[in-house]
Amino acid sequence: MARGVEVSLEELLHTLLCVVGADGIEPVYLPERSVNPVRRRLADVNKADLLLGFRAGVDLRTGLERLVRWRRQVLKCGGRQAYGGITSADSVA
C-alpha cells in the first residue's frame, strides 16, 4: 500500500500481527542479509495524484484489516475459485 508515508517493516509486522489477533508474537531478528539492502521504503505517490487525481484514503491498519477480511473470505469460499476461476496460467497473457 502506497500513501506517501514511510512505514518500517517492523511497524508493518506489528500492525499485521495485531490485525490477525496475534499481537503477542515477537519477531526474531536475524543478521542482515545482502539479498535486499534497501534500508528505507517510501513510495512516491505524487505522480498518481498529478496524472490521475488519486490519493490513498486508507491508513495502514484499515488497509490491512480489509486485506485480511478479504483473504479470509477467499479461503472460506474455496480459495482459487473465489478469484473468479482465474488460474495462474490464465493470468499470463
Backbone as a chain_set.jsonl record, in Angstrom:
{"seq": "MARGVEVSLEELLHTLLCVVGADGIEPVYLPERSVNPVRRRLADVNKADLLLGFRAGVDLRTGLERLVRWRRQVLKCGGRQAYGGITSADSVA", "coords": {"N": [[0.85, -1.159, 0.0], [0.645, 2.094, -0.92], [1.037, 5.316, 0.265], [2.46, 7.55, 0.603], [3.671, 7.778, 3.044], [6.197, 6.865, 5.184], [6.738, 3.558, 6.29], [8.035, 1.34, 8.535], [9.403, -1.984, 8.249], [9.132, -3.314, 10.63], [7.033, -1.924, 11.89], [5.002, -2.492, 10.056], [4.862, -5.292, 10.364], [4.086, -5.53, 13.122], [1.617, -4.227, 13.062], [0.189, -5.862, 11.293], [0.244, -8.297, 12.734], [-1.31, -7.555, 14.917], [-3.767, -7.037, 13.678], [-4.49, -9.595, 12.799], [-4.863, -10.796, 15.179], [-2.715, -11.775, 16.586], [-0.977, -10.406, 18.202], [0.711, -10.894, 20.344], [2.947, -12.174, 19.54], [6.396, -12.028, 19.133], [8.88, -10.7, 16.981], [11.696, -12.45, 15.556], [14.889, -11.425, 15.227], [17.198, -11.642, 12.709], [20.588, -11.83, 11.437], [21.513, -9.177, 9.206], [20.911, -9.514, 5.733], [22.42, -9.64, 2.47], [20.726, -9.762, 0.365], [18.535, -8.015, 0.03], [19.282, -4.983, 0.187], [17.952, -2.571, 0.717], [17.3, 0.036, 2.827], [15.308, 1.824, 3.548], [11.869, 2.319, 2.859], [9.691, 4.052, 0.935], [7.029, 5.07, -0.775], [6.642, 7.138, -3.601], [3.977, 8.983, -4.218], [3.177, 11.067, -5.738], [2.968, 11.218, -8.582], [0.735, 9.641, -9.208], [-1.212, 11.198, -8.051], [-0.914, 13.583, -9.512], [-1.328, 12.783, -12.258], [-3.621, 11.167, -12.202], [-5.242, 12.087, -10.232], [-5.445, 10.69, -7.926], [-5.456, 9.837, -4.537], [-4.479, 8.037, -1.737], [-6.849, 6.978, 0.584], [-6.93, 5.476, 2.792], [-5.703, 4.292, 5.836], [-2.807, 2.495, 7.101], [-3.488, 0.413, 9.009], [-6.3, 0.084, 8.604], [-6.302, -0.651, 5.904], [-4.895, -3.095, 6.04], [-6.665, -4.521, 7.668], [-8.872, -4.742, 5.953], [-7.694, -6.196, 3.868], [-7.044, -8.633, 5.192], [-9.6, -9.483, 5.981], [-10.778, -9.833, 3.446], [-9.086, -11.823, 2.387], [-9.545, -13.948, 4.152], [-12.202, -14.433, 3.523], [-11.924, -15.304, 0.879], [-10.532, -17.705, 1.299], [-12.469, -19.065, 2.772], [-14.406, -19.407, 0.85], [-13.357, -21.28, -0.827], [-10.809, -20.846, -1.848], [-8.879, -20.566, -4.699], [-11.025, -20.628, -6.518], [-12.658, -18.593, -5.651], [-11.552, -16.372, -6.74], [-12.748, -15.959, -9.08], [-12.328, -18.046, -10.756], [-9.966, -17.759, -12.106], [-6.834, -18.881, -13.015], [-3.282, -19.262, -12.48], [-2.194, -19.776, -14.979], [-4.078, -18.664, -16.656], [-3.753, -15.97, -16.152], [-1.458, -15.18, -17.373], [-0.718, -13.398, -20.046]], "CA": [[0.0, 0.0, 0.0], [1.44, 3.317, -1.003], [0.27, 6.506, 0.638], [3.39, 8.646, 0.808], [4.102, 7.795, 4.438], [7.148, 5.779, 5.42], [6.365, 2.548, 7.277], [9.121, 0.37, 8.688], [8.976, -3.379, 8.21], [8.724, -3.673, 11.988], [5.692, -1.367, 12.098], [4.112, -3.293, 9.224], [4.704, -6.591, 11.023], [3.304, -5.397, 14.356], [0.244, -3.886, 12.692], [-0.422, -7.072, 10.735], [0.028, -9.243, 13.83], [-2.432, -7.041, 15.699], [-4.975, -7.212, 12.871], [-4.87, -11.018, 12.749], [-5.059, -11.273, 16.536], [-1.514, -12.476, 17.051], [-0.078, -9.335, 18.614], [1.627, -11.342, 21.388], [4.12, -12.774, 18.905], [7.521, -11.108, 18.963], [9.738, -11.119, 15.87], [13.064, -12.895, 15.795], [15.746, -10.658, 14.334], [18.354, -12.382, 12.204], [21.597, -10.927, 10.86], [21.15, -8.569, 7.927], [21.346, -10.243, 4.541], [22.727, -8.755, 1.344], [19.742, -10.0, -0.688], [17.722, -6.821, -0.156], [19.963, -3.979, 1.003], [17.19, -1.331, 0.838], [17.1, 0.342, 4.249], [14.07, 2.571, 3.745], [10.864, 2.142, 1.816], [8.729, 5.136, 0.943], [6.524, 5.224, -2.132], [6.332, 8.484, -4.05], [2.631, 8.894, -4.784], [2.876, 12.336, -6.405], [2.585, 11.037, -9.983], [-0.65, 9.165, -9.212], [-2.036, 12.363, -7.746], [-0.809, 14.526, -10.62], [-1.901, 12.273, -13.502], [-4.91, 10.502, -12.022], [-6.018, 12.693, -9.161], [-5.655, 9.647, -6.911], [-4.772, 9.891, -3.245], [-4.936, 6.957, -0.864], [-7.672, 7.469, 1.677], [-6.989, 4.4, 3.787], [-4.461, 4.17, 6.589], [-2.2, 1.164, 7.092], [-4.272, -0.568, 9.772], [-7.569, -0.162, 7.915], [-5.991, -1.405, 4.69], [-4.575, -4.476, 6.414], [-7.902, -5.153, 8.132], [-9.65, -5.076, 4.755], [-6.987, -7.272, 3.18], [-7.199, -9.878, 5.959], [-11.008, -9.879, 5.876], [-10.962, -10.324, 2.081], [-8.357, -13.082, 2.226], [-10.275, -14.977, 4.904], [-13.391, -14.754, 2.733], [-11.455, -16.098, -0.257], [-10.252, -19.054, 1.788], [-13.75, -19.646, 3.175], [-15.162, -19.733, -0.366], [-12.692, -22.302, -1.626], [-9.504, -20.465, -2.375], [-8.691, -20.061, -6.058], [-12.305, -20.443, -7.188], [-13.215, -17.314, -5.226], [-10.967, -15.324, -7.564], [-13.465, -15.954, -10.346], [-11.877, -19.164, -11.576], [-8.723, -17.43, -12.805], [-5.663, -19.614, -12.575], [-2.039, -18.581, -12.85], [-1.999, -19.925, -16.416], [-4.974, -17.712, -17.313], [-3.334, -14.593, -15.936], [-0.293, -14.886, -18.194], [-1.214, -13.074, -21.39]], "C": [[0.902, 1.23, 0.0], [0.549, 4.502, -0.661], [1.18, 7.678, 0.95], [3.863, 8.799, 2.24], [5.026, 6.599, 4.657], [6.656, 4.866, 6.545], [7.515, 1.548, 7.345], [8.554, -1.044, 8.585], [8.493, -3.831, 9.586], [7.317, -3.15, 12.292], [4.657, -2.156, 11.298], [3.818, -4.641, 9.882], [3.81, -6.481, 12.248], [1.842, -5.054, 14.062], [-0.477, -5.104, 12.149], [-0.699, -8.102, 11.824], [-1.165, -8.821, 14.682], [-3.75, -7.289, 14.96], [-5.435, -8.667, 12.853], [-5.031, -11.616, 14.143], [-3.894, -12.049, 17.102], [-0.491, -11.471, 17.569], [0.852, -9.708, 19.758], [2.899, -11.963, 20.84], [5.199, -11.709, 18.732], [8.415, -11.602, 17.833], [11.103, -11.601, 16.352], [13.923, -12.173, 14.763], [16.985, -11.471, 13.986], [19.373, -11.388, 11.654], [21.137, -10.399, 9.498], [21.712, -9.394, 6.782], [21.598, -9.255, 3.411], [21.716, -8.895, 0.211], [18.933, -8.745, -0.988], [18.295, -5.695, 0.707], [19.209, -2.657, 1.155], [16.867, -1.079, 2.302], [15.772, 1.046, 4.519], [13.145, 2.335, 2.566], [9.823, 3.236, 1.97], [8.286, 5.366, -0.497], [6.241, 6.695, -2.424], [5.0, 8.414, -4.791], [2.235, 10.158, -5.553], [2.403, 12.169, -7.842], [1.143, 10.542, -10.102], [-1.606, 10.322, -8.939], [-2.073, 13.316, -8.938], [-1.554, 14.043, -11.867], [-3.32, 11.737, -13.352], [-5.822, 11.17, -10.993], [-6.295, 11.718, -8.033], [-4.815, 9.902, -5.675], [-5.344, 8.779, -2.378], [-5.71, 7.561, 0.301], [-7.789, 6.477, 2.813], [-5.655, 4.326, 4.508], [-4.004, 2.714, 6.62], [-3.071, 0.128, 7.793], [-5.583, -0.918, 9.068], [-7.349, -0.986, 6.649], [-5.673, -2.862, 4.99], [-5.803, -5.211, 6.927], [-8.761, -5.596, 6.952], [-9.011, -6.237, 3.996], [-7.188, -8.607, 3.882], [-8.636, -10.376, 5.862], [-11.295, -10.478, 4.495], [-10.313, -11.692, 1.907], [-9.048, -14.225, 2.97], [-11.529, -15.396, 4.154], [-13.025, -15.618, 1.533], [-11.212, -17.54, 0.183], [-11.536, -19.776, 2.179], [-14.541, -20.121, 1.961], [-14.448, -20.724, -1.27], [-11.428, -21.871, -2.322], [-9.55, -19.92, -3.781], [-10.015, -19.804, -6.778], [-12.939, -19.095, -6.832], [-12.634, -16.149, -6.01], [-11.651, -15.257, -8.921], [-12.987, -17.038, -11.28], [-10.586, -18.9, -12.326], [-7.585, -18.222, -12.194], [-4.426, -18.857, -12.999], [-1.778, -18.676, -14.347], [-2.861, -18.934, -17.173], [-4.458, -16.289, -17.231], [-2.106, -14.211, -16.737], [-0.789, -14.64, -19.619], [-0.186, -12.314, -22.165]], "O": [[1.802, 1.365, 0.829], [-0.537, 4.671, -1.215], [0.735, 8.686, 1.497], [4.4, 9.844, 2.609], [4.669, 5.462, 4.348], [6.221, 5.328, 7.6], [7.917, 0.981, 6.329], [7.364, -1.263, 8.811], [7.562, -4.629, 9.695], [6.505, -3.86, 12.885], [3.571, -2.453, 11.796], [2.667, -5.073, 9.946], [2.869, -7.261, 12.397], [0.938, -5.54, 14.741], [-1.629, -5.355, 12.503], [-1.765, -8.716, 11.836], [-1.944, -9.669, 15.118], [-4.734, -7.706, 15.569], [-6.635, -8.94, 12.887], [-5.305, -12.809, 14.278], [-4.062, -12.881, 17.992], [0.714, -11.658, 17.399], [1.715, -8.907, 20.118], [3.828, -12.247, 21.596], [4.928, -10.615, 18.237], [8.681, -12.8, 17.736], [11.586, -11.206, 17.414], [13.697, -12.304, 13.559], [17.718, -11.924, 14.864], [19.043, -10.223, 11.433], [20.458, -11.096, 8.744], [22.832, -9.903, 6.847], [21.044, -8.156, 3.406], [21.837, -8.212, -0.806], [18.674, -8.446, -2.154], [17.841, -5.481, 1.831], [19.777, -1.699, 1.68], [16.222, -1.908, 2.945], [15.183, 0.884, 5.587], [13.586, 2.173, 1.428], [9.158, 3.338, 3.001], [9.075, 5.805, -1.335], [5.671, 7.404, -1.595], [4.921, 7.842, -5.878], [1.084, 10.299, -5.968], [1.522, 12.906, -8.285], [0.412, 10.971, -10.994], [-2.681, 10.403, -9.533], [-3.139, 13.796, -9.325], [-2.321, 14.798, -12.465], [-4.128, 11.843, -14.275], [-7.01, 10.861, -10.899], [-7.251, 11.885, -7.275], [-3.613, 10.152, -5.763], [-6.561, 8.607, -2.3], [-5.273, 8.531, 0.921], [-8.64, 6.617, 3.691], [-4.6, 4.301, 3.875], [-4.739, 1.816, 6.209], [-3.36, -0.924, 7.223], [-5.932, -2.093, 8.953], [-8.113, -1.905, 6.357], [-6.127, -3.76, 4.281], [-5.97, -6.399, 6.653], [-9.312, -6.697, 6.955], [-9.702, -7.146, 3.537], [-7.475, -9.61, 3.229], [-8.863, -11.572, 5.678], [-11.969, -11.501, 4.384], [-10.916, -12.608, 1.349], [-9.122, -15.344, 2.462], [-11.885, -16.574, 4.145], [-13.742, -16.564, 1.207], [-11.639, -18.481, -0.487], [-11.669, -20.976, 1.937], [-15.26, -21.117, 2.034], [-14.907, -20.976, -2.384], [-11.023, -22.492, -3.304], [-10.2, -18.905, -4.028], [-10.116, -18.863, -7.564], [-13.679, -18.526, -7.636], [-13.171, -15.043, -5.951], [-11.173, -14.564, -9.819], [-13.218, -16.956, -12.486], [-10.151, -19.743, -13.112], [-7.406, -18.223, -10.977], [-4.508, -17.916, -13.788], [-1.201, -17.759, -14.93], [-2.448, -18.412, -18.209], [-4.694, -15.487, -18.135], [-1.741, -13.036, -16.781], [-1.224, -15.565, -20.305], [-0.423, -11.954, -23.318]]}, "num_chains": 1, "name": "protein.A"}
